[in-house]
Amino acid sequence: MNRSAKKNITILILLSLFYTGFLRSAGQSFTELNSDIRGTVYKSLEVNSNILENKLMYSIYLPPYYHTSNDSFPVLYLLHGIRGDETSWINRCEIHFIIDSLIQIKEAPPLIIVMPDGKNSYYINDYMLQYPYEDMFIKELIPYIDSTYKTIPHTG
């Protein structure tokens, strides 16, 4: 990931946190914005991993108009913390409401958000390579997402 992409992701997360606090301090909820403009969330989907020799669970957010648009969308991979899973960003942080709101007020572009279950891998290969999560992420998950959804493909 290049420096610009990392900066954009950091800005989006910080903006999301700020915006969440702003709405709550103003006594508004995300649902008070235009409820017709919402993305779609699919929780706990499965993809087979040959590298992990198991299924990987993930959740995905597709932006408003994804199903009716011919556009391709940027992808943000959100990684949960320890003892979390693929639903943590949705269930605990309501990321879908945050991003819907940011898209609606044009503070974020329509984008796809992928939330994989990292188990307790820290998203890296373990030192004995018995659970090569990082390899799976780069070699299987990203290509799978790019081939299954209307993404702006990862180019290296």
C-alpha positions as CSV (number, residue, x, y, z in Angstrom):
1,M,0.0,0.0,0.0
2,N,1.5,3.3,-1.0
3,R,1.9,6.3,1.4
4,S,-1.0,8.2,-0.2
5,A,-3.4,5.3,0.3
6,K,-2.4,4.9,3.9
7,K,-2.9,8.6,4.5
8,N,-6.4,8.5,2.9
9,I,-7.4,5.5,5.0
10,T,-6.1,7.2,8.2
11,I,-8.0,10.4,7.3
12,L,-11.2,8.4,6.6
13,I,-11.0,6.7,9.9
14,L,-10.3,9.9,11.8
15,L,-13.1,11.7,10.0
16,S,-15.4,8.8,10.8
17,L,-14.6,9.1,14.5
18,F,-15.0,12.9,14.4
19,Y,-18.3,12.7,12.5
20,T,-19.7,10.1,14.9
21,G,-18.9,12.3,17.8
22,F,-20.3,15.3,16.0
23,L,-23.7,13.7,15.3
24,R,-24.0,12.2,18.8
25,S,-23.1,15.6,20.5
26,A,-25.7,17.3,18.2
27,G,-28.3,14.8,19.3
28,Q,-28.7,13.4,15.8
29,S,-28.6,9.9,14.7
30,F,-27.4,8.5,11.5
31,T,-30.9,7.4,10.6
32,E,-32.1,11.1,10.6
33,L,-30.1,11.6,7.4
34,N,-31.7,10.6,4.1
35,S,-32.6,7.0,4.8
36,D,-33.1,6.3,1.1
37,I,-29.4,6.6,0.5
38,R,-28.0,3.5,2.2
39,G,-25.4,0.9,1.3
40,T,-25.9,-2.8,1.7
41,V,-24.2,-4.9,4.4
42,Y,-23.7,-8.6,4.0
43,K,-22.5,-10.3,7.2
44,S,-20.5,-13.5,7.7
45,L,-19.9,-14.5,4.1
46,E,-17.4,-17.3,3.4
47,V,-14.6,-17.7,1.0
48,N,-12.5,-20.9,0.7
49,S,-8.8,-20.5,1.4
50,N,-6.3,-23.0,0.0
51,I,-3.5,-21.4,2.0
52,L,-5.3,-21.6,5.3
53,E,-6.9,-24.9,4.4
54,N,-10.2,-23.6,5.7
55,K,-12.9,-21.1,5.1
56,L,-12.4,-17.4,5.8
57,M,-15.4,-15.4,7.1
58,Y,-15.8,-11.8,6.0
59,S,-18.5,-9.1,6.0
60,I,-18.8,-6.5,3.2
61,Y,-20.4,-3.1,2.8
62,L,-21.5,-2.1,-0.7
63,P,-22.2,1.6,-1.2
64,P,-25.5,3.1,-2.2
65,Y,-26.3,2.5,-5.9
66,Y,-23.7,-0.3,-6.1
67,H,-26.2,-2.7,-7.7
68,T,-27.5,-0.2,-10.3
69,S,-24.2,1.4,-11.2
70,N,-21.6,0.4,-13.8
71,D,-18.9,2.1,-11.8
72,S,-16.0,0.4,-10.0
73,F,-15.4,1.4,-6.4
74,P,-12.3,1.8,-4.2
75,V,-11.9,-0.8,-1.4
76,L,-11.2,-0.2,2.2
77,Y,-10.2,-3.2,4.3
78,L,-11.1,-2.7,8.0
79,L,-9.3,-5.0,10.4
80,H,-10.9,-5.8,13.8
81,G,-9.0,-5.9,17.0
82,I,-8.2,-8.9,19.3
83,R,-11.2,-11.1,20.1
84,G,-13.1,-9.4,17.3
85,D,-14.5,-11.0,14.1
86,E,-15.9,-10.1,10.7
87,T,-18.9,-8.4,12.3
88,S,-17.2,-6.2,14.8
89,W,-17.1,-3.0,12.7
90,I,-20.8,-3.4,11.9
91,N,-22.1,-4.5,15.3
92,R,-19.9,-2.5,17.6
93,C,-19.1,0.6,15.5
94,E,-22.0,0.8,13.1
95,I,-19.5,1.6,10.3
96,H,-22.3,1.2,7.7
97,F,-24.2,4.1,9.2
98,I,-21.0,6.2,9.5
99,I,-20.0,5.7,5.9
100,D,-23.5,6.1,4.6
101,S,-23.6,9.5,6.3
102,L,-20.1,10.5,5.1
103,I,-21.0,9.5,1.5
104,Q,-24.3,11.5,1.7
105,I,-22.6,14.7,2.9
106,K,-19.9,14.1,0.3
107,E,-17.1,13.8,2.9
108,A,-16.2,10.3,1.6
109,P,-16.5,8.7,-1.9
110,P,-18.8,5.7,-2.4
111,L,-16.6,2.7,-1.5
112,I,-16.6,-1.0,-0.7
113,I,-15.6,-1.9,2.8
114,V,-14.3,-5.5,3.4
115,M,-14.1,-6.7,7.0
116,P,-12.3,-10.1,7.2
117,D,-12.2,-12.3,10.3
118,G,-8.5,-12.2,11.3
119,K,-9.1,-14.6,14.2
120,N,-6.2,-13.8,16.6
121,S,-3.6,-13.7,13.8
122,Y,-2.7,-10.0,14.0
123,Y,-3.1,-10.3,10.2
124,I,0.4,-11.6,9.8
125,N,2.0,-15.0,9.1
126,D,2.8,-16.8,12.4
127,Y,6.5,-17.4,12.8
128,M,6.2,-21.2,12.2
129,L,4.0,-20.6,9.1
130,Q,1.2,-22.8,10.5
131,Y,-1.3,-20.0,10.0
132,P,-0.1,-17.9,7.1
133,Y,-2.8,-15.2,7.3
134,E,-0.8,-12.5,5.5
135,D,-0.1,-14.7,2.6
136,M,-3.8,-15.6,2.3
137,F,-4.8,-11.9,2.6
138,I,-2.5,-10.8,-0.3
139,K,-2.7,-13.9,-2.5
140,E,-6.3,-15.0,-2.1
141,L,-8.6,-12.5,-0.4
142,I,-7.7,-9.4,-2.3
143,P,-7.8,-11.1,-5.7
144,Y,-11.1,-12.8,-4.7
145,I,-12.7,-9.5,-3.7
146,D,-11.4,-7.9,-6.9
147,S,-12.9,-10.7,-9.1
148,T,-16.2,-10.9,-7.2
149,Y,-17.1,-7.3,-6.7
150,K,-17.0,-4.1,-8.8
151,T,-13.7,-2.8,-7.4
152,I,-11.0,-0.7,-8.7
153,P,-8.6,-3.6,-8.8
154,H,-5.5,-3.9,-6.7
155,T,-2.5,-3.4,-9.0
156,G,0.4,-4.3,-6.8
